[in-house]
Amino acid sequence: MLLIPCPICGARPEAEFTYAGEAHIARPVDPAALDDHAWGEFLYARTNPKGDHAERWRHTHGCGRFFNALRNTHTDRFTASYLAGATRPHGTPTTESLDAPAMRSETEQWGQA
């Protein structure tokens, strides 16, 4: 069983949680100004790294709060969890402009071939 570390309630079984996608995705300032391609990039372009990955989770059957967690996609182990809006561990801020998909390099968007 996978234990997910809620920053409020502590480690709980994965059945109590709902996955909410990649963390730190910056919403466009003016979504109506985006063309179809840029809007598609915002909605669907996500990183898929092998290693630490920032994810958003909701403790649905617990405190009900959203939070972010770093999970190693290779080992499936969580290395950190922190409240939404807090600074990401290891010194990476949560509101970097590179978090917007349109600002990512091809390698960051699609991974290495």
C-alpha positions in Angstrom: 0.0 0.0 0.0 1.2 3.5 -0.9 1.3 5.9 2.1 0.9 9.5 1.2 2.2 12.1 3.7 -0.5 14.8 4.2 1.2 17.8 5.7 -1.8 18.3 8.1 -2.8 14.7 9.0 0.4 12.8 8.5 0.9 9.6 6.4 -2.3 7.9 5.3 -3.2 5.2 2.8 -3.6 6.3 -0.8 -7.3 5.4 -0.8 -8.0 8.5 1.2 -6.5 10.8 -1.5 -7.4 12.1 -5.0 -4.6 12.9 -7.5 -5.1 16.5 -8.8 -2.3 16.7 -11.5 1.1 18.3 -11.7 1.8 21.0 -9.1 2.9 24.6 -9.8 1.1 25.1 -13.1 0.7 28.8 -13.6 -2.7 29.8 -15.0 -2.5 32.3 -17.9 -3.2 35.9 -16.8 -5.7 36.4 -19.7 -6.9 33.0 -20.9 -9.2 34.6 -23.5 -6.2 36.1 -25.3 -4.6 32.7 -26.0 -5.0 31.0 -29.3 -6.0 27.3 -29.5 -2.5 26.0 -29.5 -1.4 28.0 -26.4 -4.6 27.0 -24.6 -4.0 23.3 -25.4 -0.5 23.7 -24.1 -1.8 25.1 -20.8 -4.4 22.3 -20.5 -2.4 19.3 -21.6 1.3 19.8 -21.8 2.9 18.4 -18.6 6.3 17.2 -17.6 6.8 13.5 -17.1 10.2 13.2 -15.5 11.9 10.1 -14.2 12.7 11.1 -10.7 11.3 13.8 -8.3 8.1 15.2 -9.6 5.9 17.9 -7.9 2.2 16.7 -7.7 -1.0 18.2 -6.3 -3.1 16.0 -4.1 -6.3 16.3 -2.1 -6.9 14.5 1.2 -10.5 13.8 0.2 -11.3 11.4 3.1 -9.3 13.3 5.7 -8.8 17.0 6.2 -10.1 17.8 2.6 -7.2 20.1 1.9 -5.2 20.3 -1.3 -1.4 20.1 -0.9 1.7 19.5 -3.0 4.0 16.6 -2.7 7.3 15.5 -4.3 7.2 11.9 -5.5 9.9 10.0 -7.2 8.3 8.5 -10.3 11.0 5.8 -10.5 10.6 4.5 -7.0 7.1 5.7 -6.3 8.2 7.1 -2.9 7.2 10.5 -1.6 10.2 12.6 -0.5 8.3 15.7 0.8 4.8 17.2 1.2 3.9 20.9 1.7 0.8 23.1 1.7 -0.4 24.6 -1.5 1.1 28.0 -2.0 4.1 27.2 0.2 7.7 27.3 -1.1 8.7 24.0 -2.7 11.4 22.1 -0.7 15.0 22.3 -2.0 14.7 26.0 -2.6 12.6 26.0 -5.7 9.8 28.6 -5.4 6.2 27.6 -6.4 5.5 30.5 -8.7 8.4 30.4 -11.1 7.6 31.7 -14.6 9.0 28.5 -16.0 6.1 26.6 -14.4 3.9 27.9 -17.3 3.9 25.2 -20.0 4.6 27.7 -22.8 7.8 28.7 -21.1 9.2 25.2 -20.9 11.8 23.8 -23.2 10.9 20.9 -25.5 12.8 18.5 -23.1 10.9 19.8 -20.1 7.6 19.5 -21.9 8.1 16.1 -23.5 11.1 14.5 -21.8 14.1 13.1 -23.4 13.8 10.9 -26.4 
